[in-house]
C-alpha cells in the first residue's frame, strides 16, 4: 500500500491511496473460507460448498468491503501521522471507468486544510467590560416588593392606585373565563385605571384587551391565553369584581430579616440594603460576563483574518447534508455557518496554544463548586467533601451533563484568558443602562 499527497495550495490537497492485491488477498480469502463453512446453499451439504461457487456469490461484496476498510484505516492513520489539520472530512474524487475486476486500485481524496493564522483579540478600540451596579432606586423597589410579599391584605370598599382587585375576566367568543387578581400598578392608561377605581365589589366593568396592561405578559397571565393569542388581541372583556384589597407593607424589623435570611444574619435596614445590593450584583455579573464573552468573540472574528477552502467546504456540505442539496443551496448553507466555523478555529487555536484544555480533575472540582452553590440555595452551607464527591460522580456518569459542565468550564477558562489578554475598559452602569447600551 502506498499513500502520497499532492499540495494544490495552502488550503487544498489531494491524497492518493494505492492498494495492491497483496494488501487484501489474505483477508478476503479467510472471510470467504468462513462463508464456505457456514453457507447454506441448496444441493450442497453445509461446509462442502465449492469455493468457486462461494466466490461467485460473495466474492465481489467481500472484496469491496475489505478494500474500503483498508482504505479508511490507511487514510485515517495517514492524516494522524502526518498531523494534517483537515476541515470536514476527506472527499473521494469521482473516478471514471473504475474497475473492481482489476487487482490493484487507486483512490483519490480531496482535503480541505485548516489555515495558518495568529489570533488578534484587539482592535483600535478597547472592549467595554460592564460592571452592573444595583442603584438606590433598584434596591428601594426590591425592598418594597419584599414588604408587599410578606405584608397583609386588608379588604376595602373602594380601590386606590396601588391596590389589588380580584375578579374574573370573561369573553365567551374567545372562551376566556379566568379568575385572577389585578395589581392596579400594572394597568395601562388613565381610562382603564378609572374604570377599576370606580368599581365596587359585585360590579362588572367592560375593558378592551388592547393596551390594558403595561406588559403583554400581564395580559397573558390575566386572561390565561397563549403568547400567540395575546399578540394584537383586541376584544372586549367583562371583569366582575369579587374583592378589593390594599397591601399593608411588612415592617422592616428583625422578624422580617430572619424570615428572609435566617436568624440574626441581617440586623438592620442598612445591612438589608447591602445584602440586596450584593445579591443583585452577583446575578448581574453573569450577564455582564456573557456580554463580555460575546463582545470579545466579535472582536476576535473582526480582527483575525484568514482564508478558508471555500470551494471544498461547499462541496463537503453538499455531499454530507441530510437532504440532497444543489450547488446554490450548499453555498447558502456555507454562508450561514461560516462565522461559526471561523470562531471554532480561533477558539481552538487559543485553547491549544495556551493549554486551556479541560482536565478531568478540573471538571470534577468545577462540578463540586456548582453543587455547593446549589446546596447553599437550600440552606446547606457546609456539605462534607465525601457527599460532594458522591454527587459529582453521579452527575459525571451522565455524558450529557459532562458535555454541559465542560462547556461551562471552558467558557470560564476562555473568559479568564480574554480578561488577561484583551484590551478592556471598565464601565459602571445601572441594569437599565446596561440593557439600553447592549441591546439598543
N, C-alpha and C positions, 0 to 999 in steps of 0.2 A: 504494500500500500504506500502511496506517495501523496503528500499534500503540499501544495505550493500556493503562494499569494501574489497577485498582481495588484500593485498600488496604483489606482487610477488617478487619485488626487488625495489631498489631506483627509477628506471625509468619505471617500468611497474606495472600495477594494473588491476584488473577485478572488475567491478561494476555489481552487480546483482539487478535487479528491479523486485520485486514480485507484481503483480497486481491481486487483488481478485475480485470476482463477484460484490460485493457491491461497488467497485470503479467506475464501468462503467455502471451498470444496469440502473440507473435512466436516465442517459444521452441518452443511446441507446433507451430506451422506449419512451422518449419525442420526439426524432427525428423521430422514426417510427410513432408516433401519427401524427406528422406534415405531413409525407409522406401520411398517410391514408387520411388526409383531402384533399390533392391535387392530389392524384393518379388518373390517367385516365386509367382504365382497362376495356376492352370490357366486356359487360354483367352486369356491376355494375354502379350505379349512383355515381357521384362524392361525396366523403365523406362517402360512405356506403360500401366501400370495406372491406371484413372481415379482421381482424387484422392478422389472421393466414396466409392469402394469402400474405399480405404485408410483414410479417416476412420471409416467404418462399422466396419472390422475392428479398427483400432488406436487410434482417436481417444480413446476413454474411458480406456484404460490409460495412454496418454501424458499426457493431461490430469492424471490423478490423480497420476502420478509427478512431473510438473513442479511442480504446486501443492505437493505435500509437500516437495519440495526447497526451493522458495521459502520455505515456512513454517518449516522447520528453520533455514535460513540466517538468516532475518529474526529469529527468536526468539533464536538464539544471539548474534547481533550486538547485539540489544537488551539482553540480560542483561549483556553485556560493557560496552557503552557506559554503561548506567545503573548499573554496578557493584553489581548485585544479588547478594548473597551467599546463594545458594539451597542448601537441603539436598535431597539426592536429585536428581531431575530433574523438570522441569515435567510435570504430568499432564494430558492432554487431557480436557476435560469432555465427557461424553456429550451429544450434541445430537439431539433427536428430529426426525424428518422432514427430516434433512439431504438436500439435493438437489444431486447433481453435475450435473444438467441446467441449473442456474442459471448465470449468467455471473459473478456476484460471490459471494464466500464469506467467512464469518466464523468464526473458530476461537477457542475459549477454553481457557486453560490455568491450572490451579491451581498456585500456587507455595507452597512451604514455605520461610520465610526464617530465616536464622541469627539467633539472639538477640543483643542487645547486652548485654555484661556486663564486669565488671572481675575479673581473676583475683586470688584471695586464697589465697596459699600457707599463711599462718599462722593457726593457731587459738589457743586459750588455752594449750595446752601446746607446749613445744619438741619437735621431732622428734629422736629419738635417732640419732646417727651413730656406728655401732660401729667401734671400732678393734680389730681382732682381733690379739692378740699370741701369739706362739709361746712357751709357758711351758717351764720346765725339763723337766717330765715329757714333753712332746711331743718336745723336742729329744733327750732321752735315748732315747726309743722309736725315733726316726728313726736315731740313731747305731747302736743295736742292730740295727735292720733292715739297715743298710748293712753292719755287721760280719758278719751272717749271710749276706747276699747274696755277699760276697766271701770268706767263710770256706771251710773244708774240711769234707767229710763223712767221719766216721770210723765204720766198722762196729762194731756191738755185738751182744752175745748177748741182753741184757735191756734193755727200754726204760725210760726215765725221763720225767718230766713234760714236758720241753722237747724231746724227741727227735722224729725223723721216722720213720714206719713206712710202708714201701712194700708194696703188695699189690693185690688185686683185689676189688672188690665184685661180688657175684653174686646175682641173683634171677631165676630162669627165667620165672616168671609175668609179671613186668613187663619181661622182656627186658633186664635190667640185667647187663652184664658189662664192667666198666670198671677197667683198671689205673690206679692213682693213688698219690700219696704223701700221707699224713695227718700234719699237724702236730698233736701231742697238745695243744698250747696252745689249739687251736680246738675240741677235743672238749668237749661239754657234759655235766655230771653225773658224780658220783663212780662210779656203777655202770658207765657206758660207759668211763670212763677206766681203771678197774681191769681191765676185760677186755683192753684194749690193753696195759696194763703187765704183765699176767701172761702174755702171749703170747710165743712164741719163733718163730724163722724156721721156716716149714713148718706152723705151727699155723693152724687155721681157727676163727674166733670168730663167734658169731651176735649180731647187733645189730638194734635197732629203729630205723627211719629217723626216727621222730618224736622230736624232742628230741635228735638225735645231735650236732648242732653248734650253736655259739652263734649262728651266722648262717646263714640259709637259703641264701645264695649259696654257702656252702661245701658244702652238701648237693648243690646243682645241679652244681657242679664235680666233686665226688667221684663222683657217680653218672652224670654226663653225661646229665642229663634236662632237660626244659624247665621254665621257671618255673611254668607251669600244672600240670605233673605233680608238681612238688615241693610245691605248695600242699596242705597237710593230708595228705601222703603218710605212711601208717602201715603199713609192711610190714616183714618180717624180711629182712635181707640177710646173706649169708655173706661174711666178709672173710678171705682167706688171706694170711698174712704172707710176703713174699718177702725183705724186707731191714729191718734196724733200724739207723738211723744217728743219731749225735749231730752237731750242728754245732759245730765249733771256730770260735770267732769270730775274724775277721781282726784283726790288730794295728792299732791306731791309730797308724800310722807314715807316713813320707814316701812309701813305695811305694803305700799305700792313697790318701793325699791326691792323689798325682799321677794315679792311675787315675780318681779322681772328677772332678778339676777341671783337669787338665793340669799340666805341670812347674812346680813352685815357686809355684803360685797360692795354696796353703794350706800353712803351715809348722808349725802346732801344733794341738792339740786345741781350744784357745781360739778360734783362727781358724776351725776347722771348725764349732764351735758357732755362732759369729757368722754364718757363711755360711748354715748351715741355717736359722737364725732369719730372716735377711734374705730368703732364697728363699721360705720358707713364708709370711711376712707379705706378700710381693708377690702370692702366689696368693690369700691371704685377702682382700686389698684388693679384688679383683674381686667376690667375694661380698658384701663389705661395701658396695661402691658400688651393686651391683644391689639390695641390700636397701634402701639409702637412696633410690634412684630409685623403688622400689615404694612406700615409705612416704610420700614427698612426693606421688606420684601420688594416693594415697588421701586425703591431707590436702587436696590441691587440689580433688578431687571433693567432699569433705565440706564445704569452706568456701566454694566458689564456687557460688552459687545462680543459676539462670536457668530460664526456661520453654522448652519445645520445642513445635513444632507437631505434637503427638502424633497427632491425627486424620489429618493429611496424611501423616505418616511411616508410619502403619499402612496407609493406602491405597496408598502408594508401594510398600511391601514386598509387599502383596497383588498389585499389578499387575506387579511386576518379578521375582517369585520364579521359580526354575527349574521348580517344580511348582505347579499351581494351589493356592491357599490360601483357606481360609474366613476370615471376619472374625475369628473367635476365634483361628485359627492365626496370622494376621498380627499380632494383638495379642500373642500369646505370643512371637513372633519379635522384636517390637519390645522387649519387656521384657528379653529376653536380650541384646539389642545396645545397649540404652540407655546403660549405663555406659560402654561403649567409645566410643560416639558423643559423649557428653559430654566424655570426656577428649580425643578428637580435636579438638573445638572449643577446649578450654582450651589444649592444646598448640599448635594452630595460631595462636591469639592471642598466646601467649608468643613464638613464633617470629617472627611478623610485627611485633609491637610492639617487639621488641628486635633486629631484623635478624640473626637467628640462622641464616638460610638458608645451606645448604652451597654454596660456590662450587666450580668445577672445580679451581682451584689448591689449595684446601683439601683437596679429595678426593684429589688426586694426592699431596700432601705426606703425608696421613694413610696412604694406601696404602703409600707408601715406608717409613714408620715401621713398619708392620705387617710388611712384607717383611724389613726389617732385623732385627726381633725374631725372625722365623722362621729367618733365616740364622744368627743368633747361636747358636740352639739346636744347630746342626750345626757350630759352631766357626768360622763365617765372620763374624768380628767387624768387619772393615773393608772392606766392599764398595765398589767405585767408584760414583760417582754415575751414570755412564752405564749401568752394569749395573742399578742400581735403576730408572732411567728406563725402560729396555727392558722389565724385568719388569712394572713398573707399567702401561706402555702395553698389554701383552698382557692383563693382568688387567682393565683398564678398558675393553677392547674387548668384554667379555662383560657384557651388560646385567644378568644375574642377580647377577654379582659387584659391579657398580656399585650396584645396589639394596642388597645386603647391607652393603657397606662404608659407603654413605651413611647407612644406618640406625645403624650403629655410631658414626659420627662425630656424627650428630645427637644420639644418646643422650649422648655425651660433652659436647657443647655445652650441652645442656639440664641435665645434671648440674652442670656448672660454674656455670651461671646459678642453679640451685637453691641451691648451696652459698653463693653470694654474697647471695642474697635471702631464703632461708627461715630461720626461727628454729631453729637446731640446738643440740644439746648432745652433746658427745663422751663416749663411754663406752668404756673399755678392758675387754675381756673375752678369755677364752681361747676357742678354737674350740668346745669343748664347751659353754661358757656361751652363746656366740652361737647355737648350734643350739637349745639349750633355750629361750632367750628369744624367738627369732624364729619357731621352728616348733613351739612348745609346743601 
